Amino acid sequence: MTDSRSKLPSVNVLLEAAEAGGLMDRIPRAVVTASIREVLSTARDSRSDEPADGWLHEVENHARDWRRTSLQKVINATGVILHTNLGRAPVSGPAKQAVLASLEYSTLELNIETGRRGSRQSHLKRLLRNITGAEDALVTVNAASALLLAINTVASDHETVISRGELVEIGGSFRLPDIISKSTSQLVEIGTTNRTHAKDYTGAITERTRCLLKVHRSNFVQKGFVADVEIADLTDLAPANVVVIHDVGSGLLLDLAEFGLTGEPMVQTSVQAGATTIFSGDKLLGGPQAGIIVGATDVLEKIAANPMARAVRPDKSTIAALEATLSAYLDRTTALKEIPVLAMLTADTEEISVRAQRLAESIPGATTLPGFSSVGGGSFPESPLPTTLVAISPESCEKMMTRLRAHSPPIIARVLDDRVVFDVRTMTESEIGVVATACS
Ligand SMILES: *Cc1c(COP(=O)(O)O)cnc(C)c1O
């Protein structure tokens, strides 16, 4: 028996052939080299001979594969609404349209009435003022940068006071002590892990204090013998030259108590209390990745004038998607229907059950069972959402999950008690159809 491996050309021989064939004139050398190695390795593993179209043709095909983008749309069948790995909030239809339009020439920094230079922030200021009740607003690339910028502006070389119960790590290495130190402010810890009182703040305020920082715990809750100071009490006790910054995290702009969703701070509450309020654009707000700062004009003007503001300014597609998303908030009913995050959060459990039933009927051997979706993104950590799951029992859950991820578009499901489960809460009607076809 002859060994087919001996028939394989060497990498160098193919490299020379590629060079002579002009491949390097079009394709980066590194890609050609990697493609040659891949083609040879595949041929070695499958003990195959020279392909019918020749080695070079095969190498070129491989090189073409490199042009497929790795960032692609997926179907989120996990039931986790704000799934960090899947890009947090999916944006609304109008927001997607606005992004497309913004990628052409646009009025990004043009005042269309005067024909003079305008501000990119102007597209968002009026909406944010009207929705949150704040005097002024500024948008950055994410909440982490907004916090860094705000603390650096008001408390650089001075002191920032924060409760030990709020010195949190949010995820993705967002740690409060590091943010405060990188904003060149001195951290002053007060109170204890579980209890901090108003007198702890007043006792810590000196002539070097410029900021009282309150941070929402987001992804965990404290229960039992606990105490902290309400934002309104904090702004009450703060001296005139001390800015109260409240990082509320999720950017909840609508009261969702009627849906049983409580415990997440509302932006408007902090604004009303007089705090400089910071939140994310792509969590409960349901828009693109962004950091939003709202508050009093004198503080916001100082923040906007900080040279660091230029380094964290949002790009045009962020502004476009955020403007379209915020516009929906001008009407509560529109917001709850049009913004996917809010629609999924407040979806009717009866309707979910009907949709799940329909999916189960189209997959052989599938059953439905009661379960829970979750909000994710560190929001409403104590509010599991009742849902109806669709379950299948493949021989190997791991193999099934791999097969689903290999689907186009990839389907991301969950494994629960040795079954693969799909949660229709985070899927559109057409996506449910795709999953049905993929599984039958
Ligand atoms: C999520 C979160 C952040 C970070 O927001 P990004 O927009 O991801 O930078 C900061 N603070 C709190 C309280 C959060 O929940």
The ligand as an SDF file (V2000), in Angstrom:
LIG
                    3D

 15 15  0  0  0  0  0  0  0  0999 V2000
  -23.6300   47.9710   32.9450 C   0  0  0  0  0  0  0  0  0  0  0  0
  -23.2090   48.9730   33.9180 C   0  0  0  0  0  0  0  0  0  0  0  0
  -22.1260   49.8200   33.6630 C   0  0  0  0  0  0  0  0  0  0  0  0
  -21.3120   49.7000   32.4060 C   0  0  0  0  0  0  0  0  0  0  0  0
  -22.0500   50.1310   31.3010 O   0  0  0  0  0  0  0  0  0  0  0  0
  -21.4140   50.0400   29.8230 P   0  0  0  0  0  0  0  0  0  0  0  0
  -22.3980   50.8100   28.9880 O   0  0  0  0  0  0  0  0  0  0  0  0
  -21.3240   48.6070   29.4740 O   0  0  0  0  0  0  0  0  0  0  0  0
  -20.0760   50.6870   29.8630 O   0  0  0  0  0  0  0  0  0  0  0  0
  -21.7930   50.7610   34.5990 C   0  0  0  0  0  0  0  0  0  0  0  0
  -22.4640   50.8580   35.7450 N   0  0  0  0  0  0  0  0  0  0  0  0
  -23.5190   50.0790   36.0430 C   0  0  0  0  0  0  0  0  0  0  0  0
  -24.2120   50.2550   37.3610 C   0  0  0  0  0  0  0  0  0  0  0  0
  -23.9340   49.1080   35.1290 C   0  0  0  0  0  0  0  0  0  0  0  0
  -24.9740   48.3190   35.4190 O   0  0  0  0  0  0  0  0  0  0  0  0
  1  2  1  0
  2  3  1  0
  2 14  2  0
  3  4  1  0
  3 10  2  0
  4  5  1  0
  5  6  1  0
  6  7  2  0
  6  8  1  0
  6  9  1  0
 10 11  1  0
 11 12  2  0
 12 13  1  0
 12 14  1  0
 14 15  1  0
M  END
$$$$
